[in-house]
């Protein structure tokens, strides 16, 4: 998947050479993203953004994880990723983030629909997972809207911002699409 139109935005790979833009986006939206996403706290400059994006570029080269940005009118407004992408196991995990001003437009829903379609229809993935903390109500709502099933909650599975968080595991099987 090189690029895809999703609503009034474009979903395309986020490359290491775009580290300055990603670092600036993260700095602008740190308080909005930080409670849910560890990288929103650890990406503090262009160098840390480049290292983060390079890990995804390397993973993509190994047919693993991938990262994408959502662009509207030439500005990054959010993104998606395959945090985990394991073709041999036929599974992947989708993650998302969005700036506050881009919420309520269906961008994340359409972007994840495109990612699921690519993973299932093009790559033959049979299981797509969505992980979120129970307190992240917008994330849970997207999983429900897309037909994911809540399979369970991993208690105190995630340490972030000095707190142990529960993690909900949602999944969508290829046969359920």
Buried (B, 14 or more C-beta within 10 A) or exposed (E): BEEBEBBEBBBBBBBBEBBEBBBBBBEEBBEBBBBBBEBBBEBEEBEBBBEBBEBBBEBBEEEBBBBBBBBBEEBBBBBBBBBBBBEEEBBBBBBBBBBEEBBEBBBBBBBBBBBBEBBBEEBEBBBBBBBBBEEBEEBBEBBEEBEBEBEEEEEEBEEBEEEEBBBBBBBBBBEEE
